[in-house]
Amino acid sequence: LYISRDTSAPETIKRNLRERMKNAKQIVLLGSAVGRRKGGDGRSFLAHEIKVAIEFDLPIVIANLNQKRTIERLLIPQPLLDANYYTLSVSFQPAIIKFALDEYVPVYKSSGNRGAHYYEPHIYTSLRL
């Protein structure tokens, strides 16, 4: 278990984040303007996590906090857009997030898809959303 404290040096925290992310199979990123800004600033811990997620080629589900069901480019950190990284945007609702983790994540690497994606309305309807 890798533990960082508030008094840990930023390099230590980043190293510990990397170690924890080695065991990750997927990421849920909360889609927000603040997340976009921090994820693209190149300095924050979120920017470091985005960089490591791209390096480790981890599936990323973006849960839009504004509840939109489409691709919200203003909520996606710029490094993901610049890399044309295969992400899946969903609304911030437990049922669709679970569906994405169950359905998108297993086919992520084999799909060959690039860029931002979203589910069509009939998927939400089938989940009674």
Secondary structure, 3 states (H helix, E strand, C coil): CCCCCCCCCHHHHHHHHHHHHCCCCCEEEEECHHHHHHHCCCCCHHHHHHHHHHHHCCCEEEEECCCCCCCCHHHCCHHHHHCCCCEEEEECCHHHHHHHHHHHHHHHHHHCCCCEEECCHHHHHHCCC
